[in-house]
């Protein structure tokens, strides 16, 4: 009756006084939920749940939401009871009901969410039965995916550690494997939740560590090991050649490009994949990449990863987990900026306290960065290269540590670290589209050169490596045709530095950058001619550059596809000069073959133009002025003279690629002529240095004559090549200055050597009297034809002493040189047949002594030459008169 009154005849509410519909209880639905709850469970222990009754119960709850709290409470209490009774199959029925409620009662989630979470916690805490914990993970996963807002963020955040503990369980049997898979599935849902609602849990590090603990490479994508054996680390060869012990192998996975992994879709997994932990671990990493929409979030993800790799030494090969995970992440990332951010973060991690004092672990981290750089540059161009500065800083520290190392083990670890950094710079360099950024890095680094000699040498050594990275990567051929002004200024400061070793490094950087593409035009040479140098370690002053040299040997050998040929300790072909500075000795410089090809006519200037960087006329003037000042420094070593001659030749080649003004062409010849005259003057230099200056100026003059096709000058000076004028320096067939192999460098500038040099110079001054006039006449005739200058004007300029550029080398110099560097030879130079100027003898002696004191203040290491310099400062002037 009540039903009829309510449904069919609603008007009877006002008419029928005795109608059952008017009763308060009859207006409410009948309590069917208790009956339905009793019917959903099987009647026998082995029976299956009544799916139809479960569906009816959920429909009932959806229509009567105010009954849901009682239903959820009953299910929660029944779950606790069945767990105590070990009725696992009944627990599964309860979780299935909750799952149906999630699907059918989403809008009423608030009525049963707390009860469901309590059940999930109880299931996760049941450590006796893995199946129960698996059910708990699956139930929690369904709950997470049903969320439409962040209402239950706090509740889920407190469950992270429980789930992560399950994921960390060791793989002992299939059940454990299934539990780890279920827990990782739940963690992937949590990562999805963080992505959807922009909130990172406080225990996010635990999620990262759990995912990494189950991450494995895809065995279907592993490459054939035989094809990877060709990619080997060259450090083994260096270590083996020096006989320093067991080489440190580098796995081929660091040198080969890792294949792109297949992205997993959780909704398309097979049953076998769904029960495999590594599949869900990969899905976790995929979703972490999706979470990292901003750079700050990406760093929040990478930091716990790096700590995990550090703690468990997962950077170490073979098949280091760090490389595998980060490589897959770089593939999953779609943003080019985030791809490069991963690479930059790895480099920045080198300063982390976990590895900052472990050179071996740092080496493996850098090897990972090298492999990642190779992968990233194959997809995008590397534009943000701030990490190059960091790599150069670590290379500088390693070179400095090499000098200070005391044990063989520490020494070998620094070797490994240096080679790893070089490989990384090489890979990064090949991905940089614009080399101007690298030039800026070099200029900024050199501008902040430390006053400490060891630190400064290590810094310039790292810049030499960076310069070779630019060359080998061939990034400067099209993007940078004009030599950078700021960088040139810093190189000029290096060339005039008080430390003779740093001067040498300035010339090395200069020569490497000037002809960046020389490898493309080089003549084919024997493998041993380009790669037969090996690391030699001697004094503190040579250690840094020996280390740099060894790195460059490998670089040139690999670029040309050559194998490294080792020279054993018993090989006597390498002199001390080659061992200390092989970049200059015996044509081993990377640009020397190119230079020889140009001078020999095998490569025309037009062919070389595309690969040689250009100078402005002002820059050429600055370089010539720097060469002049350095040539007159009293503490130059044989290596400095050799490097100076080589830089002059490179500058002249660059000058010939353009049409300079006539005055600049004449100054090219004025410079060696002025140096030639000074080599016979009794001034600040010892006789040994004057002899070296004579050899230098002769070679420079012959090379300039060769470049401007004035063979008559060469014919006049060629007898000098056959005579034994200099016991230490020689002039090659292509007019390059080199240190003679049989020279005893230690005896250079000794008292005995100075006596021999003084006698030789006195004899040469008489012999070269006629030759000098002849050379001047030849040059005046040829240069007046080449230029538009009058013959007399050319003659006057050639006979004048070379004067440095005041804008750069004057009192207000931008180079901030010491006073002794700015001393210009402004007096009228002497001819070979004239006496000294008619100045007061006392003034000359006082001036010489004053210059001597200035030099001692600027160069403390010249004290061992004091007897020679003092003798020149006084007695030599009296002897001449």
C-alpha positions in Angstrom: 0.0 0.0 0.0 2.8 2.3 0.8 4.5 1.7 -2.5 1.2 2.3 -4.4 0.6 5.5 -2.5 4.1 6.8 -3.2 4.4 5.8 -6.9 1.0 5.6 -8.4 -1.2 7.9 -6.4 1.0 10.6 -4.8 -2.2 12.6 -4.1 -3.3 10.1 -1.5 -0.8 11.6 0.9 -3.2 14.3 1.5 -6.3 12.2 1.3 -5.8 8.8 3.0 -5.2 9.2 6.7 -4.5 5.5 7.4 -2.1 5.0 4.4 1.1 3.2 5.4 3.1 5.7 3.3 2.4 8.2 6.0 4.6 6.3 8.5 8.1 7.6 9.1 9.8 4.2 8.6 7.9 3.5 5.5 9.3 6.6 3.9 12.9 5.2 4.0 14.3 2.4 1.9 14.4 -1.0 3.4 17.8 -2.0 5.0 19.0 -4.4 2.3 22.7 -3.7 2.6 23.2 -6.1 5.5 21.6 -8.9 3.5 23.7 -8.1 0.5 26.9 -8.0 2.6 26.1 -11.4 3.9 25.4 -12.8 0.4 28.6 -11.5 -1.3 30.8 -14.0 0.6 31.0 -17.6 -0.5 29.2 -20.2 1.6 32.1 -22.7 1.4 35.8 -22.1 2.0 36.6 -23.0 -1.6 33.7 -21.2 -3.1 34.0 -18.2 -5.3 32.5 -14.8 -4.4 29.0 -13.9 -5.7 29.8 -11.4 -8.4 26.1 -10.6 -8.9 25.5 -9.8 -5.3 28.7 -7.6 -5.2 27.4 -5.6 -8.2 24.0 -5.2 -6.5 25.6 -4.1 -3.3 27.6 -1.4 -5.2 24.4 -0.3 -7.0 22.6 -0.1 -3.7 25.4 2.0 -2.3 25.4 4.3 -5.3 21.7 4.9 -4.9 21.9 5.3 -1.1 25.2 7.1 -0.4 24.3 7.7 3.2 24.6 3.9 3.7 28.1 3.8 2.4 29.9 4.6 5.7 28.2 1.7 7.4 29.0 -0.6 4.5 32.6 0.5 4.4 32.9 0.2 8.2 31.5 -3.3 8.1 33.9 -4.3 5.3 36.9 -2.9 7.2 36.0 -4.8 10.4 35.3 -8.0 8.5 38.8 -7.6 6.8 40.5 -7.4 10.2 38.6 -10.5 11.3 39.4 -12.6 8.3 43.1 -11.7 8.4 43.3 -12.9 12.0 41.7 -16.1 10.9 44.0 -16.5 7.8 41.0 -16.5 5.5 42.9 -14.8 2.6 40.3 -15.7 0.0 37.7 -13.7 2.0 40.0 -10.8 2.2 40.2 -10.8 -1.6 36.4 -10.6 -1.7 36.5 -7.5 0.5 39.2 -5.8 -1.6 37.1 -6.6 -4.7 34.1 -4.9 -3.2 36.2 -1.8 -2.5 37.4 -1.8 -6.1 33.8 -1.9 -7.3 32.9 0.9 -5.0 35.8 3.0 -6.4 34.4 2.5 -9.9 30.7 3.1 -9.2 30.8 5.6 -6.4 33.5 8.1 -7.4 31.4 11.0 -6.4 30.9 9.5 -2.9 34.6 8.7 -2.4 34.7 10.7 0.9 32.3 8.2 2.5 34.7 5.2 2.2 38.2 6.5 1.4 39.5 6.4 5.0 38.2 2.8 5.5 39.8 1.7 2.2 43.1 3.3 3.2 43.0 1.6 6.6 42.4 -1.8 4.9 45.3 -1.1 2.6 47.6 -0.3 5.5 46.6 -3.5 7.3 47.3 -5.5 4.2 50.7 -3.9 3.6 51.7 -4.6 7.2 51.0 -8.4 6.9 54.6 -9.5 6.5 53.7 -13.2 6.8 51.9 -13.5 3.5 53.2 -11.9 0.3 49.9 -12.5 -1.5 48.2 -10.3 1.1 50.7 -7.5 0.6 50.4 -7.8 -3.2 46.6 -7.4 -2.7 47.2 -4.3 -0.6 49.5 -2.8 -3.2 46.9 -3.4 -6.0 44.1 -2.0 -3.9 46.1 1.2 -3.1 47.0 1.5 -6.8 43.4 1.5 -7.8 42.6 4.1 -5.1 45.4 6.4 -6.4 44.2 6.3 -10.0 40.7 7.1 -8.9 41.7 10.5 -7.4 40.4 13.7 -9.0 42.1 16.1 -6.6 44.7 16.3 -3.9 42.4 15.6 -1.0 44.2 12.5 0.1 47.8 13.7 -0.6 48.7 13.6 3.1 47.4 10.1 3.5 49.2 8.8 0.5 52.4 10.5 1.5 52.5 8.5 4.7 52.3 5.2 2.8 55.4 5.8 0.7 57.9 4.2 3.0 55.7 1.1 3.5 55.5 0.5 -0.2 59.2 1.2 -0.8 60.1 -1.3 1.8 58.3 -4.0 -0.2 60.0 -3.0 -3.4 63.4 -3.4 -1.7 62.8 -7.0 -0.8 65.4 -9.3 -2.4 64.5 -11.5 -5.3 64.4 -15.0 -3.8 61.5 -16.6 -5.5 58.6 -15.9 -7.8 56.4 -14.7 -5.0 58.9 -12.1 -4.0 59.3 -11.1 -7.6 55.5 -10.5 -7.8 55.5 -8.5 -4.6 58.2 -6.2 -5.9 56.4 -5.8 -9.2 53.1 -4.9 -7.3 54.9 -2.4 -5.0 56.6 -0.8 -8.0 53.3 -0.6 -9.8 51.9 1.3 -6.7 55.0 3.6 -6.7 54.4 4.4 -10.4 50.8 5.3 -9.5 52.2 7.6 -6.8 54.5 9.3 -9.3 51.5 9.7 -11.6 49.6 11.3 -8.7 52.5 13.8 -8.1 52.5 14.7 -11.8 48.8 15.3 -12.0 48.5 17.4 -8.9 51.9 19.1 -8.9 53.1 17.9 -5.5 56.3 15.9 -4.7 56.1 13.7 -1.6 58.6 14.3 1.1 59.9 10.8 0.8 60.4 11.0 -2.9 64.1 10.0 -2.5 62.8 6.6 -1.3 60.7 6.2 -4.4 63.7 6.9 -6.6 66.0 4.5 -4.8 63.3 1.7 -4.9 62.9 2.2 -8.7 66.7 2.2 -9.3 67.1 -0.9 -7.1 64.9 -2.8 -9.6 66.1 -1.2 -12.8 67.8 -3.5 -15.3 68.8 -3.0 -18.9 66.7 -4.3 -21.7 68.5 -7.5 -22.8 66.9 -7.3 -26.2 68.8 -4.1 -27.0 72.3 -5.2 -26.0 74.7 -4.9 -28.8 77.2 -7.4 -29.9 80.3 -7.2 -27.8 82.6 -8.0 -30.7 81.5 -4.8 -32.5 82.2 -2.7 -29.4 85.8 -4.0 -28.8 87.1 -1.5 -31.3 86.1 1.3 -28.9 88.7 1.1 -26.2 90.1 3.5 -23.7 93.5 4.8 -24.7 94.7 5.3 -21.1 95.5 1.6 -21.0 98.0 2.1 -23.8 99.7 5.0 -22.0 99.9 3.1 -18.7 101.1 -0.1 -20.4 103.7 1.8 -22.4 105.2 3.4 -19.3 105.2 0.1 -17.5 103.5 1.6 -14.5 101.3 -1.4 -13.7 98.0 -2.8 -14.6 95.9 -0.7 -16.9 92.4 0.3 -15.9 89.9 -1.0 -18.4 86.9 1.0 -19.6 83.8 -0.8 -20.6 82.7 -0.6 -24.2 79.3 0.6 -23.0 80.9 4.0 -22.4 82.1 4.4 -26.0 79.2 3.0 -28.0 75.8 4.7 -28.4 73.2 3.0 -26.3 70.1 2.0 -28.4 66.8 3.8 -27.7 64.7 1.8 -25.2 61.1 0.9 -25.9 58.7 3.0 -23.9 56.3 0.9 -21.8 52.5 1.5 -21.6 51.0 0.2 -18.4 47.7 -0.5 -20.0 49.3 -2.7 -22.7 51.5 -5.0 -20.6 51.2 -8.7 -20.9 50.7 -10.8 -17.8 54.3 -11.7 -17.7 55.5 -8.1 -18.0 53.0 -7.0 -15.3 54.7 -9.4 -12.9 58.2 -8.3 -13.8 59.8 -5.7 -11.5 62.2 -4.2 -14.1 59.2 -3.3 -16.3 57.6 -1.3 -13.6 60.9 0.2 -12.6 61.2 1.5 -16.1 57.7 2.9 -16.0 58.6 4.7 -12.8 61.6 6.3 -14.6 59.3 7.2 -17.5 56.9 8.9 -15.2 59.7 10.7 -13.3 60.7 12.2 -16.6 57.1 13.3 -17.2 57.1 14.8 -13.7 60.2 16.8 -14.5 58.5 19.5 -16.5 60.8 22.2 -15.1 64.5 22.4 -14.5 64.1 22.5 -10.7 62.0 19.4 -10.8 64.5 17.6 -12.9 67.3 18.4 -10.5 65.0 17.2 -7.6 64.8 13.8 -9.4 68.5 13.6 -10.4 70.0 14.4 -7.0 68.7 11.3 -5.2 69.7 9.3 -8.3 73.3 10.5 -8.1 73.5 9.8 -4.4 72.3 6.3 -5.0 74.9 5.7 -7.7 77.6 7.1 -5.4 76.7 5.0 -2.4 76.4 1.8 -4.4 79.2 2.7 -6.8 76.9 2.2 -9.8 79.0 4.6 -11.8 81.6 1.9 -12.2 81.7 -0.3 -15.2 80.9 -2.8 -16.5 77.3 -2.0 -17.4 77.2 0.7 -14.8 73.6 1.4 -13.7 74.2 5.1 -13.8 74.9 5.1 -17.5 71.9 2.8 -18.3 69.4 4.9 -16.3 70.6 8.3 -17.4 70.8 7.2 -21.0 67.2 6.0 -20.9 66.1 9.2 -19.2 67.7 11.2 -21.9 65.8 9.2 -24.5 62.5 9.6 -22.7 62.9 13.4 -22.3 61.4 15.4 -25.1 62.6 18.8 -24.2 66.1 19.6 -25.6 66.8 21.8 -22.6 66.1 19.0 -20.2 68.3 16.6 -22.2 71.2 19.0 -21.7 70.2 19.6 -18.1 70.9 15.9 -17.4 74.3 16.2 -18.9 75.1 19.4 -17.0 73.8 17.9 -13.7 76.2 15.0 -14.0 79.2 17.4 -14.5 78.0 19.5 -11.5 77.8 16.4 -9.4 81.6 16.2 -9.5 81.7 18.7 -6.7 79.4 16.6 -4.5 81.0 15.6 -1.2 80.5 11.9 -2.0 83.0 11.9 -4.9 84.9 15.2 -4.7 87.9 13.5 -3.2 87.7 10.2 -5.1 89.5 10.7 -8.5 88.6 7.1 -9.6 84.9 7.5 -9.0 85.0 11.0 -10.6 86.6 9.3 -13.6 83.7 7.0 -14.0 81.2 9.8 -13.5 82.9 11.7 -16.3 82.9 8.6 -18.5 79.2 8.4 -18.0 78.9 12.1 -19.0 81.0 11.4 -22.1 78.6 8.6 -23.2 75.6 10.8 -22.5 77.1 13.7 -24.4 77.6 11.5 -27.4 74.0 10.4 -27.2 72.5 13.9 -26.6 74.5 15.6 -29.4 73.2 13.0 -31.8 69.7 14.4 -31.2 70.2 18.1 -30.4 72.8 20.8 -30.6 74.6 21.6 -27.3 74.0 25.2 -26.7 74.3 25.7 -23.0 78.0 24.8 -22.3 78.5 26.1 -18.8 79.6 22.7 -17.8 82.7 23.0 -20.0 84.1 25.5 -17.5 83.5 23.0 -14.7 85.3 20.2 -16.7 88.2 22.5 -17.3 88.4 23.4 -13.6 88.5 19.7 -12.7 91.1 19.1 -15.3 93.2 21.9 -13.9 92.9 20.4 -10.4 93.9 17.0 -11.7 96.9 18.4 -13.5 97.9 20.2 -10.3 97.4 17.1 -8.3 99.7 15.2 -10.7 102.5 17.6 -9.7 101.8 17.1 -6.1 101.1 13.4 -6.1 103.5 11.2 -4.1 102.4 7.6 -4.7 102.1 5.6 -7.9 98.5 4.7 -7.2 97.5 8.3 -6.8 99.4 9.2 -9.9 97.6 6.5 -12.0 94.2 7.7 -10.8 95.0 11.2 -11.9 96.0 9.8 -15.3 92.6 8.1 -15.6 90.8 11.3 -14.5 92.6 13.5 -17.0 91.9 11.1 -19.9 88.2 10.8 -18.9 87.9 14.6 -18.9 89.5 14.9 -22.2 87.2 12.3 -23.8 84.2 14.2 -22.3 85.4 17.5 -23.7 85.9 15.8 -27.0 82.3 14.5 -27.2 80.9 17.8 -26.0 83.0 19.8 -28.5 81.6 17.8 -31.4 78.1 18.8 -30.4 78.7 22.6 -30.1 77.5 24.4 -33.2 79.2 27.7 -32.3 82.8 27.8 -31.2 82.6 31.3 -29.9 81.3 30.1 -26.7 84.4 27.9 -26.2 86.6 30.9 -27.0 84.8 32.9 -24.4 85.4 30.1 -21.8 89.1 30.1 -22.6 89.4 33.9 -22.5 87.6 34.2 -19.1 89.6 31.4 -17.6 93.0 32.9 -18.7 91.9 36.3 -17.5 91.6 35.0 -14.0 95.0 33.2 -14.0 96.2 32.5 -10.5 99.4 34.0 -9.2 100.6 30.6 -8.0 103.0 29.1 -10.5 101.7 25.5 -10.1 98.1 26.5 -10.4 98.7 28.8 -13.3 100.6 26.0 -15.2 97.8 23.6 -14.5 95.2 26.2 -15.7 97.0 26.8 -19.0 97.5 23.1 -19.4 93.7 22.6 -19.2 93.3 25.3 -21.8 95.6 23.5 -24.2 93.4 20.5 -23.9 90.3 22.6 -24.5 92.0 24.2 -27.6 92.6 20.8 -29.0 89.0 19.9 -28.4 88.0 22.8 -30.6 90.3 21.6 -33.3 89.4 18.0 -33.3 85.7 18.7 -33.1 86.1 21.0 -36.1 83.6 23.4 -34.7 85.6 26.6 -35.5 86.0 26.2 -39.3 82.7 28.0 -40.2 81.6 29.8 -37.1 84.8 31.7 -36.3 87.0 33.0 -39.1 88.5 36.0 -37.2 90.7 35.4 -34.2 88.8 36.5 -31.0 90.1 39.8 -29.8 89.7 39.1 -26.1 91.4 35.7 -26.3 94.3 37.1 -28.3 94.9 39.7 -25.5 95.0 36.9 -22.9 97.4 34.8 -25.1 99.7 37.8 -25.5 99.8 38.0 -21.7 100.7 34.4 -21.5 103.5 34.8 -24.1 105.0 37.5 -21.9 104.4 35.9 -18.6 107.2 35.8 -16.0 107.0 31.9 -15.9 108.8 30.5 -18.9 106.6 27.4 -18.9 103.4 29.5 -19.1 104.9 31.4 -22.0 105.3 28.1 -23.8 101.7 27.2 -23.1 100.6 30.5 -24.6 102.3 29.7 -27.9 100.8 26.2 -27.8 97.3 27.4 -27.5 97.9 30.1 -30.1 99.3 27.6 -32.7 96.5 25.1 -32.1 93.7 27.6 -32.6 95.2 29.4 -35.5 94.9 26.5 -37.9 91.9 24.6 -36.4 91.3 22.4 -39.5 94.8 21.4 -40.3 93.9 17.8 -39.9 91.7 18.0 -43.0 94.6 19.1 -45.2 97.4 17.1 -43.7 99.6 14.8 -45.6 99.3 11.2 -44.8 102.0 10.3 -42.4 103.2 7.1 -40.8 101.4 6.2 -37.6 104.6 6.4 -35.6 105.2 10.0 -36.7 102.0 11.3 -35.1 101.5 9.1 -32.2 104.8 7.7 -31.0 105.0 10.0 -28.0 104.4 8.8 -24.5 104.0 10.4 -21.1 107.2 11.2 -19.4 107.3 12.5 -15.8 110.2 14.4 -14.4 110.4 17.6 -12.4 107.5 19.7 -11.1 108.0 22.3 -13.9 107.5 19.7 -16.6 104.8 17.4 -15.1 101.8 19.5 -16.1 102.9 19.9 -19.7 104.0 16.3 -19.9 100.5 15.3 -18.8 98.9 17.6 -21.3 101.2 16.3 -24.0 100.3 12.7 -23.4 96.6 13.6 -23.6 97.2 15.3 -27.0 99.1 12.3 -28.3 96.1 10.1 -28.0 93.9 12.8 -29.5 95.9 13.1 -32.7 96.2 9.4 -33.0 92.5 8.8 -32.7 91.5 11.6 -35.0 93.6 10.1 -37.8 92.5 6.6 -37.1 96.0 5.6 -36.0 96.9 3.2 -33.3 99.0 4.3 -30.5 102.6 3.2 -30.9 104.5 2.9 -27.6 108.1 3.7 -27.1 109.7 1.8 -24.3 112.1 3.3 -21.9 115.1 1.9 -23.7 114.3 3.9 -26.9 116.9 6.6 -27.2 115.2 8.4 -30.1 113.3 10.7 -27.7 115.5 13.4 -26.3 114.8 15.3 -23.1 113.4 18.1 -25.2 110.9 15.8 -26.8 109.9 14.2 -23.6 109.3 17.5 -21.9 107.7 19.4 -24.8 106.9 17.0 -27.7 104.4 19.5 -29.0 107.4 21.5 -30.4 110.0 18.8 -31.0 110.7 17.1 -34.3 107.6 18.3 -36.1 105.2 16.6 -33.7 102.9 19.6 -33.4 99.4 19.0 -34.7 99.8 21.9 -37.2 103.4 21.3 -38.2 102.6 19.0 -41.1 100.2 21.6 -42.4 102.8 24.3 -42.0 105.4 22.2 -43.8 102.9 21.5 -46.6 102.3 25.2 -47.2 105.9 26.2 -47.1 106.9 23.3 -49.4 104.2 24.4 -51.9 102.2 21.2 -51.6 99.2 23.2 -50.3 98.5 26.5 -51.8 97.5 29.5 -49.7 94.1 29.5 -51.4 93.5 25.9 -50.4 94.6 26.7 -46.8 92.5 29.8 -46.5 89.4 28.1 -45.4 91.2 26.4 -42.5 93.3 29.2 -41.1 91.9 31.8 -38.8 92.3 35.4 -39.8 93.9 38.4 -38.1 93.2 42.0 -38.4 96.2 44.3 -39.2 96.1 45.6 -35.6 96.3 42.1 -34.3 99.3 41.3 -36.5 101.0 44.4 -35.1 100.3 43.3 -31.6 101.6 39.8 -32.2 104.8 41.2 -33.8 105.3 43.5 -30.8 104.8 40.6 -28.4 107.3 38.5 -30.3 109.8 41.3 -30.1 109.5 41.7 -26.4 109.6 38.0 -25.6 112.7 37.5 -27.8 114.5 40.1 -25.7 113.5 38.6 -22.3 116.7 37.4 -20.6 115.3 34.1 -19.2 114.0 32.5 -22.3 114.6 28.8 -22.6 115.3 26.8 -25.7 111.7 25.7 -25.8 110.6 29.4 -25.7 112.8 30.2 -28.7 111.4 27.2 -30.6 107.8 28.1 -29.8 108.4 31.8 -30.6 109.7 30.9 -34.1 106.8 28.6 -34.7 104.2 31.2 -33.7 105.9 33.8 -36.0 105.6 31.4 -38.9 101.9 30.8 -38.2 101.3 34.5 -38.0 103.0 35.1 -41.3 100.9 32.4 -42.9 97.7 34.1 -41.7 99.0 37.5 -42.9 99.6 36.1 -46.4 95.9 35.1 -46.7 95.0 38.8 -46.9 96.4 41.9 -48.5 98.1 43.8 -45.7 99.2 47.4 -46.0 102.8 48.0 -47.2 104.1 49.2 -43.9 103.1 45.9 -42.2 104.8 43.9 -44.8 108.0 45.8 -44.2 107.7 45.3 -40.4 107.6 41.6 -41.0 111.2 41.8 -42.2 112.1 44.6 -39.9 111.5 42.3 -36.8 114.0 39.5 -37.6 116.6 42.1 -38.9 116.3 44.0 -35.6 116.7 40.8 -33.6 119.6 39.8 -35.8 121.4 43.1 -34.9 120.6 42.8 -31.2 122.1 39.3 -31.2 125.5 41.0 -31.7 124.9 43.8 -29.2 126.4 43.5 -25.7 123.3 44.4 -23.8 121.1 42.5 -21.2 121.4 39.1 -22.7 124.1 36.5 -22.0 126.2 35.3 -25.0 124.3 32.0 -25.0 121.0 33.8 -25.3 122.4 36.1 -28.0 123.5 33.0 -30.0 119.9 31.6 -29.7 118.6 35.0 -30.8 120.8 34.9 -33.8 119.5 31.4 -34.8 115.9 32.6 -34.2 116.2 35.8 -36.3 117.9 33.9 -39.1 115.1 31.3 -39.3 112.5 34.0 -39.1 114.1 36.0 -41.9 114.5 32.9 -44.1 110.9 31.9 -43.5 109.6 35.3 -44.3 111.7 35.4 -47.5 110.2 32.0 -48.5 106.6 33.1 -48.0 107.2 36.3 -50.1 109.2 34.4 -52.7 112.5 36.1 -52.2 114.9 33.1 -52.7 118.0 35.3 -52.9 117.8 35.9 -49.1 117.7 32.1 -48.5 120.7 31.6 -50.8 122.8 34.0 -48.8 121.8 32.5 -45.5 121.7 28.9 -46.5 125.4 28.2 -45.5 124.3 28.9 -42.0 122.2 25.8 -42.0 125.2 23.6 -42.8 127.6 25.1 -40.3 127.6 24.2 -36.6 126.7 27.7 -35.5 124.5 26.8 -32.5 125.1 23.7 -30.5 121.5 23.7 -29.2 119.2 25.0 -31.9 119.0 24.1 -35.5 117.1 25.3 -38.6 115.3 22.6 -40.6 114.8 22.5 -44.3 111.5 24.3 -44.0 113.1 27.0 -41.9 111.7 25.8 -38.5 113.8 26.2 -35.4 114.2 23.0 -33.4 116.2 21.7 -30.5 119.0 19.5 -31.7 118.5 15.9 -30.5 122.1 15.6 -29.2 122.0 18.9 -27.3 122.7 18.8 -23.6 120.0 21.2 -22.4 121.3 21.3 -18.8 124.6 22.9 -19.9 122.8 25.7 -21.8 123.8 29.2 -20.6 126.5 27.8 -18.3 129.8 29.6 -17.8 131.5 27.4 -20.4 128.7 27.7 -22.8 128.7 31.5 -22.5 132.4 31.6 -23.2 132.0 29.5 -26.4 129.0 31.6 -27.5 130.9 34.9 -27.0 133.8 33.7 -29.1 131.3 32.4 -31.8 129.4 35.7 -31.9 132.6 37.7 -32.3 133.6 35.5 -35.2 130.1 35.7 -36.8 130.0 39.5 -36.5 132.9 39.8 -38.9 131.6 37.1 -41.3 128.1 38.5 -41.5 129.2 42.1 -42.3 129.0 41.6 -46.0 126.0 39.3 -45.8 123.9 41.9 -44.0 124.4 44.6 -46.6 123.6 42.1 -49.3 120.4 41.0 -47.6 119.3 44.6 -47.1 119.9 45.4 -50.8 117.9 42.3 -51.8 115.0 43.1 -49.5 114.9 46.7 -50.6 114.7 45.7 -54.2 112.1 43.0 -53.7 109.9 44.8 -51.2 109.8 48.0 -53.2 108.5 45.8 -56.1 105.9 44.0 -53.9 104.7 47.1 -52.1 104.1 50.6 -53.5 106.8 52.1 -51.2 109.9 53.9 -52.5 113.2 51.9 -52.3 114.8 54.5 -50.0 111.7 54.5 -47.7 111.9 50.7 -47.4 115.7 50.8 -46.7 115.2 53.4 -43.9 112.5 51.3 -42.3 114.5 48.1 -42.5 117.5 49.7 -40.9 115.5 51.2 -38.0 115.0 49.1 -34.9 111.7 47.5 -34.4 109.5 49.4 -32.0 106.6 47.7 -30.2 103.0 49.0 -30.5 102.6 51.7 -27.8 98.8 51.1 -27.6 99.3 47.6 -26.2 102.8 47.6 -24.8 103.3 51.2 -23.7 103.1 52.6 -20.2 99.2 52.4 -20.2 99.3 48.8 -21.5 96.2 46.7 -21.3 98.5 43.7 -20.6 99.7 45.2 -17.3 103.2 43.9 -17.9 106.1 44.5 -15.5 108.4 47.3 -16.2 111.1 45.1 -17.5 108.8 43.8 -20.1 108.0 47.2 -21.4 111.7 48.2 -21.9 111.8 48.9 -25.5 114.9 48.9 -27.6 114.4 52.5 -28.7 118.0 53.4 -29.2 119.3 53.4 -32.7 120.5 49.9 -33.5 124.1 49.2 -34.4 125.3 48.3 -37.8 127.7 45.4 -38.0 130.6 47.7 -38.8 130.0 50.6 -36.5 131.0 51.4 -32.9 128.7 52.0 -30.1 126.8 55.4 -30.0 128.7 58.3 -28.5 126.8 58.1 -25.3 128.5 58.4 -22.0 130.2 55.1 -20.9 129.1 55.7 -17.4 125.5 56.1 -18.5 125.6 52.8 -20.4 127.0 51.0 -17.4 124.4 52.5 -15.0 121.6 51.7 -17.5 122.7 48.1 -17.8 122.9 47.6 -14.0 119.5 49.2 -13.6 118.0 46.9 -16.1 119.6 44.0 -14.4 118.1 44.9 -11.0 114.7 45.2 -12.7 115.0 41.7 -14.2 116.0 40.1 -11.0 112.9 41.6 -9.4 110.7 40.3 -12.1 112.4 37.0 -12.5 113.8 35.6 -9.3 114.8 32.4 -11.1 117.5 34.3 -12.9 119.8 34.4 -9.9 121.8 31.5 -11.2 122.7 33.7 -14.2 123.8 36.6 -12.1 127.5 36.2 -12.8 126.9 36.3 -16.5 124.5 39.3 -16.3 126.7 41.3 -14.0 129.7 40.7 -16.3 127.6 42.1 -19.2 126.5 45.0 -17.1 130.0 46.3 -16.6 133.0 44.7 -18.2 131.6 44.1 -21.6 131.1 47.8 -22.2 134.7 48.6 -21.2 136.1 45.8 -23.4 134.3 47.2 -26.4 136.0 50.6 -25.9 
